[in-house]
């Protein structure tokens, strides 16, 4: 039995990486931030305007910094069942599934989305910051499987259209060819994908996203990304589409209660602690990290909760959580927090002592030296109204 894993040549030096859409963003007046070594747009106009555009109309995101791995071969499904926590061999052609790449001790190396692109082929989409750890873990787990794992990150650009107007925008996009046309697009279910084309080039078009809204993600060759971005922009003008950066993406995913690696998820966090305890498929055969998942976290290990408050002062990541105003011993820490643009009040996710995880409990958060009251709540904070 054979296995092969291809790796791209490392970029010389420690210079930042740039999206194939970088010049487009510069021309649009974007402000940039370093994200996992990439210079990515953090905003174009204002965080609030871009956030509200996604909730009310649509936003256009460049996600070309994400990492993608092709997994193919006779044992591709069996390999992913072993390498990842979910049951990937069971997903249908054109289906996507959220999963976790776990370490032996049960900690999370990364959270990923897996697409089945053919009977024996899958696409694994990982976080940009974890490209190397994911590549190394997949390589280490490939022995004994007849597969080929190829890092195709440098050959892939990713553009997302998110918001209630996203389907109408795709239908109006010149050059975007969808087999079955608007009916196929309308019938595409959440976490499903189909093959499309743009000006004759292949596109993987998926009804997925990270904002809590309806939306689509389009995978295409980097050289074609600027033309696709321009075509989407032109089609979206009549629908209220705006380019959106990482800042609004973060508040959108927070409102939707979606975890972010390095905040809610980490190598020190077991799935059950981070609200993703249902992802590991214990009914399948062995997988890396299974024993740790079955053993569970210590009884006093922190768990993820939602926090809400009145007023305007937001709890930010790393702020300490206390059981009340007078206690000197913290019982947790905020993992992500913001003043919710949609809801108009502070929201946060926090890792807290399980004794304080019940919804409706009054806690306090130290915000720059002042304890302010927060109440525990279930996640998500926001759910979109479905058609």
C-alpha positions in Angstrom: 0.0 0.0 0.0 1.3 3.5 -0.8 0.8 7.0 0.4 2.2 10.3 -0.9 2.1 13.8 0.5 3.2 16.8 -1.6 4.3 20.0 0.1 4.9 23.4 -1.6 8.3 24.9 -1.5 8.6 27.4 1.5 8.5 31.1 0.6 11.9 32.7 0.9 12.4 34.8 4.0 9.7 35.9 6.4 7.9 38.3 4.1 4.1 38.6 4.2 2.0 36.7 1.7 -0.5 38.5 -0.5 -3.8 37.4 -1.8 -4.3 37.2 -5.6 -6.8 40.0 -5.0 -4.4 42.3 -3.2 -4.3 44.9 -5.9 -8.1 44.9 -6.0 -8.3 45.6 -2.3 -5.7 48.4 -2.5 -7.7 50.0 -5.3 -10.9 49.7 -3.2 -9.2 51.6 -0.3 -8.9 48.6 2.1 -7.0 48.8 5.4 -4.9 45.7 5.9 -3.8 43.6 8.9 -1.4 40.7 9.2 -3.3 37.5 9.6 -1.3 34.3 9.8 1.5 35.9 7.7 -0.9 37.2 5.1 -1.8 40.8 4.4 -5.6 40.7 4.4 -8.3 43.4 4.3 -9.5 44.2 7.8 -12.1 46.8 6.5 -12.9 48.9 3.5 -15.3 51.5 4.9 -16.4 50.8 8.5 -16.8 47.6 10.5 -20.4 48.4 11.3 -21.4 49.2 7.7 -19.9 46.0 6.4 -21.5 44.0 9.2 -24.9 45.4 8.6 -24.6 45.0 4.8 -24.1 41.2 5.4 -27.1 41.0 7.7 -29.3 43.1 5.4 -28.0 42.5 1.9 -24.7 41.0 1.1 -20.9 41.2 1.7 -18.0 40.1 -0.5 -15.1 38.5 1.3 -11.6 37.4 0.2 -10.7 34.2 2.0 -7.8 33.2 -0.2 -5.6 32.9 2.8 -7.3 29.6 3.8 -5.5 26.3 3.4 -6.8 23.6 1.1 -5.7 19.9 0.8 -6.8 17.5 -1.8 -7.2 13.9 -0.6 -7.8 11.3 -3.3 -7.3 7.6 -3.8 -9.0 4.2 -3.1 -8.7 4.7 0.7 -9.6 8.4 0.8 -12.8 8.0 2.8 -11.2 5.5 5.2 -8.2 7.7 5.7 -10.3 10.7 6.6 -12.3 8.7 9.0 -9.1 7.8 10.8 -7.4 11.2 10.5 -10.4 13.3 11.5 -13.0 13.0 14.2 -16.1 13.0 12.0 -17.5 10.3 9.7 -16.3 11.6 6.4 -16.6 8.4 4.3 -20.4 8.6 4.7 -21.0 12.0 3.2 -22.5 12.2 -0.3 -20.9 13.5 -3.5 -21.2 17.3 -3.3 -21.8 17.3 0.4 -19.7 19.3 2.9 -19.1 18.4 6.6 -17.6 20.3 9.5 -15.0 18.3 11.3 -12.0 18.4 13.7 -8.4 17.3 13.4 -7.5 16.1 16.9 -4.2 15.3 18.6 -3.7 12.0 20.4 -4.6 13.7 23.7 -7.8 15.0 22.2 -6.8 18.6 21.8 -7.8 20.4 18.6 -5.1 20.8 16.0 -7.6 22.6 13.7 -11.3 22.7 12.7 -11.9 22.0 9.0 -14.6 21.7 6.4 -14.4 18.7 4.1 -16.1 18.5 0.7 -16.6 15.3 -1.2 -15.7 16.3 -4.8 -15.7 12.8 -6.3 -16.3 9.2 -5.2 -12.7 8.9 -4.1 -11.7 12.5 -3.8 -12.2 15.1 -1.0 -11.2 18.7 -0.4 -10.1 19.6 3.2 -10.3 23.3 4.0 -8.2 24.4 7.0 -7.4 27.7 8.8 -4.5 29.7 7.3 -2.7 29.8 10.7 -2.7 25.9 10.9 -1.6 25.1 7.3 1.6 23.5 8.4 0.3 21.6 11.5 -2.5 20.2 9.3 -0.1 19.2 6.6 2.1 17.5 9.1 -0.7 15.7 10.8 -2.2 14.4 7.5 1.2 13.2 6.4 1.8 11.4 9.7 -1.5 9.6 9.5 -1.2 8.5 5.8 0.8 5.3 6.4 -1.0 2.2 5.3 -3.6 4.0 3.2 -3.6 4.1 -0.6 -4.1 7.8 -1.0 -2.5 11.0 -2.2 -2.7 14.1 -0.1 -1.7 17.3 -1.9 -1.5 20.8 -0.5 -3.4 22.9 -3.1 -3.5 26.1 -1.1 -1.3 28.0 -3.5 -3.5 26.9 -6.5 -6.7 28.0 -4.9 -8.4 31.3 -4.3 -11.6 31.6 -2.3 -14.2 34.3 -2.5 -17.4 34.3 -0.3 -20.7 36.1 -0.9 -22.7 36.2 2.3 -26.1 37.6 3.1 -29.8 37.3 2.1 -29.1 38.7 -1.4 -26.3 36.3 -2.1 -28.2 33.9 -4.3 -29.7 36.7 -6.4 -26.2 38.1 -6.9 -24.8 34.8 -8.2 -27.8 34.5 -10.5 -26.9 37.9 -12.0 -23.2 37.4 -12.2 -22.0 37.5 -15.8 -19.7 34.6 -16.8 -20.8 32.4 -13.9 -22.1 29.1 -15.4 -24.1 26.8 -13.1 -25.4 23.5 -14.5 -29.1 23.5 -14.0 -29.1 27.3 -13.7 -31.0 29.2 -11.1 -33.1 26.2 -10.2 -30.0 24.2 -9.2 -28.7 27.1 -7.2 -32.0 27.6 -5.4 -32.2 23.9 -4.7 -28.6 23.7 -3.3 -28.9 22.9 0.3 -26.8 24.2 3.1 -23.4 22.5 3.3 -23.7 21.2 -0.2 -21.6 22.1 -3.3 -21.8 21.9 -7.0 -19.5 22.2 -9.9 -19.7 25.5 -11.8 -17.6 27.5 -14.2 -16.5 31.1 -14.6 -15.6 32.2 -18.1 -15.0 28.5 -18.8 -12.8 27.9 -15.8 -13.8 25.4 -13.1 -15.4 26.7 -9.9 -16.4 24.7 -6.8 -19.5 26.6 -5.6 -20.6 25.8 -2.0 -23.5 26.9 0.1 -21.3 27.4 3.2 -20.1 30.3 5.2 -18.9 31.7 8.5 -21.4 34.6 9.1 -24.6 33.0 10.3 -26.3 34.2 7.0 -27.2 32.4 3.8 -24.3 32.5 1.5 -21.9 30.9 -0.9 -18.2 30.2 -1.2 -16.4 30.0 -4.6 -13.1 28.2 -5.1 -11.3 29.1 -8.2 -7.8 29.4 -9.7 -5.9 32.4 -8.3 -5.4 34.0 -11.8 -9.1 34.1 -12.3 -10.0 35.5 -8.9 -9.8 39.2 -9.8 -12.2 38.8 -12.8 -14.6 36.8 -10.7 -14.5 39.4 -7.9 -15.2 42.2 -10.5 -18.1 40.2 -11.9 -19.6 39.6 -8.5 -19.1 43.3 -7.6 -20.9 44.4 -10.8 -23.8 42.0 -10.2 -24.1 43.0 -6.6 -24.3 46.7 -7.1 -28.1 46.6 -7.5 -28.4 44.3 -4.5 -26.5 46.3 -1.9 -23.3 44.2 -2.0 -20.2 45.7 -0.3 -16.7 44.4 0.1 -16.2 43.2 3.7 -13.1 42.6 5.8 -11.9 40.4 8.6 -13.3 42.8 11.3 -16.9 42.4 10.2 -16.3 38.7 9.6 -15.3 38.3 13.2 -18.4 40.1 14.7 -20.7 38.2 12.3 -19.3 34.8 13.4 -19.4 35.8 17.0 -23.1 36.7 16.8 -23.7 33.3 15.2 -21.8 31.5 18.0 -19.2 30.1 15.7 -15.9 29.2 17.3 -12.6 30.6 16.1 -9.3 28.7 16.3 -6.9 30.4 18.8 -9.9 31.7 20.8 -12.5 29.1 21.5 -10.5 26.2 20.0 -6.9 25.2 20.8 -4.6 22.3 21.2 -5.3 22.4 24.9 -9.1 22.2 24.4 -11.1 19.1 24.0 -14.2 19.2 21.7 -16.7 18.9 24.5 -15.2 21.9 26.2 -15.6 24.1 23.2 -19.2 23.3 22.3 -18.3 21.0 19.5 -18.6 17.7 21.4 -21.0 16.3 18.9 -18.5 16.4 16.0 -16.5 13.3 17.0 -18.3 10.2 15.6 -17.9 7.6 18.2 -20.0 5.1 16.2 -17.3 4.7 13.6 -14.0 2.8 13.8 -10.9 4.1 15.5 -9.7 7.7 14.9 -6.8 9.7 16.3 -7.9 11.2 19.6 -10.7 8.8 20.2 -9.5 7.5 23.6 -9.2 11.0 24.9 -12.6 12.0 23.6 -14.2 9.0 25.3 -12.4 9.6 28.5 -13.6 13.2 28.6 -12.2 16.3 30.2 -11.6 16.5 33.9 -14.8 17.4 35.9 -13.4 20.8 36.6 -12.3 21.6 33.1 -13.7 24.8 31.6 -16.6 24.8 29.2 -17.8 27.4 26.7 -20.7 29.6 27.5 -22.3 32.7 26.0 -22.4 36.0 27.9 -24.7 38.9 27.4 -24.9 42.3 29.1 -26.6 45.7 29.0 -24.9 48.9 28.2 -22.2 49.5 25.6 -18.9 48.3 27.2 -17.8 45.0 25.6 -15.8 42.2 27.2 -12.8 41.4 25.0 -10.7 38.3 24.6 -8.6 37.5 27.7 -10.7 39.5 30.1 -11.3 37.6 33.4 -14.7 36.3 34.5 -15.7 36.3 38.1 -18.7 34.8 40.0 -19.6 38.2 41.4 -18.3 41.7 42.0 -16.6 40.8 45.3 -14.7 37.6 44.4 -10.9 37.7 44.0 -10.7 34.4 42.3 -11.6 34.3 38.6 -13.7 31.4 37.3 -13.0 31.8 33.6 -11.8 34.0 30.8 -13.4 35.6 27.8 -12.4 34.0 24.5 -14.2 36.4 22.1 -16.3 39.5 22.8 -17.8 42.5 21.1 -20.6 45.0 21.1 -23.0 43.2 18.9 -23.8 45.4 15.8 -27.0 43.5 15.2 -28.3 43.1 18.7 -27.1 46.4 20.1 -25.6 45.1 23.4 -22.4 43.4 24.5 -22.0 39.7 23.8 -19.1 37.3 24.5 -18.0 33.7 24.6 -16.1 32.6 27.6 -14.4 29.5 29.0 -15.7 29.1 32.6 -15.7 26.7 35.4 -18.6 24.2 34.7 -20.3 25.1 38.0 -21.0 28.5 36.4 -22.2 27.4 33.0 -25.9 27.1 33.6 -27.9 29.7 31.4 -29.2 32.6 33.4 -26.5 33.0 36.0 -25.3 36.4 36.9 -21.5 36.7 36.6 -19.1 39.7 36.3 -16.3 40.5 33.9 -13.3 42.7 34.7 -13.3 45.4 31.9 -10.3 47.5 32.4 -10.4 47.4 36.1 -14.1 47.7 36.6 -16.4 44.7 37.2 -19.5 44.8 35.0 -22.5 42.3 35.2 -23.0 39.7 32.5 -25.5 36.9 32.3 -24.8 33.4 30.9 -26.8 32.3 27.9 -27.0 29.6 25.3 -25.4 30.0 21.9 -25.9 31.3 19.3 -26.7 34.9 20.0 -28.3 35.4 16.6 -30.2 33.2 14.2 -31.2 34.3 10.8 -34.8 34.1 9.6 -35.0 31.3 7.1 -37.1 31.4 4.0 
